[in-house]
Amino acid sequence: MASPTDSAAASGSRWLVPLAILGALILAWLLFRALSGPGTPAVTAPVAPPAANTAPNAPGTAATIATTAAANTAWAALGEMTRVKLSDGTELTVPANGVESKLIAYLNEPNSTLSEDKWFDFDRLLFDTGKATLQPASAEQLGNTAAILRAYPKVKIRLGGYTDNTGNAAANLKLSDERANGVMAELARLGTDATRMSAKGYGEEHPVADNTTEAGRAQNRRISLRVTEK
């Protein structure tokens, strides 16, 4: 005959299996929720850095892809990176055929004259599509330009903003002016005296390439610099 103690032990043992199963189910549910719940970050593919040149003045996936291809071609033409020493001892690493190299050579040439037709086109500025917001990829060239202006304190410049002929002409004019003034503001933030600079948007005026091709339109969407005093 079983004792009261043996009966209690047997009764307790019968509950162990259901409790173990219930515990396992709870743990499985918690694990499933943790893996599939809204708090789990999504895995995304890395985004390639943007190419050089300014973004289109009108949105569109096809146009953006074509612009990126044209910009990559233009980037390849800038040549190898080279070190350039400025008059104040500052050294910059810039593309051999980039705008910084051309501007420095012009400022160092004692016989170079000022001209309203002598413009230097920035080649590594990038804006958000249809906006005047500079993308982070623009920081290097803007920093180099600010360093050049520091090294040549007598130099004054004019910044011009341009678009292609896509879209509304009035909207393009406004956008080009906002972009030119945005570049001037960034150069001022980097230490360039604002009294040494002016900026104006020209919209679709003064194209430098054929607007019937994407490569040409990419060239026409630009910010340019002209030296007004040296």
Residue pairs with C-beta under 8 A, 6 or more apart in sequence:
2 10
34 40
49 137
50 68
50 126
50 135
50 137
51 67
51 68
51 71
51 72
51 75
51 126
52 71
52 72
52 74
52 75
52 78
52 123
52 124
52 125
52 126
52 137
53 67
53 70
53 71
53 74
53 75
53 123
53 124
53 125
53 126
53 218
53 219
53 221
53 222
54 125
54 126
54 127
54 179
54 218
54 221
54 222
54 223
55 64
55 67
55 126
55 127
55 128
55 129
55 130
55 135
55 221
56 63
56 64
56 67
56 129
56 130
56 164
56 166
56 217
56 221
57 130
57 163
57 164
57 166
57 167
57 171
57 172
57 175
57 176
57 221
58 129
58 130
58 166
58 167
59 129
59 130
63 166
63 214
64 129
66 214
67 214
67 217
67 218
69 214
70 214
70 215
70 218
71 218
73 215
74 123
74 218
74 219
75 123
75 124
77 97
78 95
78 96
78 97
78 98
78 123
79 95
79 96
79 97
79 98
80 95
80 96
81 93
81 94
81 95
81 96
82 93
82 94
82 95
82 96
82 101
83 91
83 92
83 93
84 91
84 92
84 93
84 94
84 100
84 101
84 104
85 91
86 92
86 104
86 147
86 148
86 151
86 152
87 108
87 151
87 152
88 150
88 151
90 147
90 150
90 151
92 100
92 144
92 147
92 148
94 100
94 101
94 144
95 101
95 123
98 123
98 124
98 141
99 120
99 121
99 122
99 123
99 124
99 141
99 225
100 141
100 144
100 145
100 148
102 120
103 120
103 145
103 148
103 225
103 227
104 148
106 112
106 118
106 120
106 227
107 148
107 152
107 155
107 227
107 230
112 230
114 227
114 228
114 229
114 230
116 226
118 226
118 227
119 160
119 224
119 225
119 226
120 224
120 225
120 226
121 208
121 219
121 222
121 223
121 224
121 225
122 141
122 145
122 183
122 222
122 223
122 224
122 225
123 141
124 137
124 138
124 140
124 141
125 134
125 138
125 141
125 142
125 183
125 223
126 134
126 135
126 137
126 138
127 133
127 134
127 135
127 138
127 179
128 135
130 175
131 175
132 175
132 178
132 179
132 181
132 182
133 182
134 142
134 182
134 183
134 186
138 186
142 183
142 186
142 187
142 190
143 190
145 187
145 225
146 187
146 190
146 191
146 192
149 155
149 157
149 187
149 192
149 196
150 191
150 192
152 230
154 229
154 230
155 196
155 227
155 229
155 230
156 196
156 197
156 227
156 228
156 229
156 230
157 196
157 197
157 198
157 225
157 226
157 227
157 228
158 197
158 198
158 199
158 200
158 225
158 226
158 228
159 180
159 181
159 183
159 184
159 197
159 198
159 199
159 200
159 223
159 224
159 225
160 180
160 199
160 200
160 201
160 202
160 206
160 223
160 224
160 225
160 226
161 175
161 176
161 177
161 178
161 179
161 180
161 181
161 183
161 199
161 200
161 201
161 202
161 222
161 223
162 176
162 201
162 202
162 203
162 204
162 205
162 206
162 207
162 220
162 221
162 222
162 223
162 224
163 172
163 173
163 175
163 176
163 203
163 204
163 220
163 221
164 172
164 204
164 207
164 211
164 216
164 217
164 218
164 220
164 221
165 172
165 204
165 207
165 211
165 217
165 220
166 172
166 211
166 217
169 203
169 204
172 203
172 204
173 201
173 202
173 203
173 204
174 201
174 203
175 201
175 203
176 201
176 202
176 203
177 199
177 200
177 201
177 203
178 201
179 201
179 223
180 199
180 200
180 201
180 223
181 199
181 201
183 199
183 223
184 194
184 197
184 198
184 199
187 197
188 194
188 197
198 228
204 220
207 216
207 220
208 219
208 220
208 222
209 215
209 216
209 217
209 218
209 219
209 220
210 216
211 217
211 220
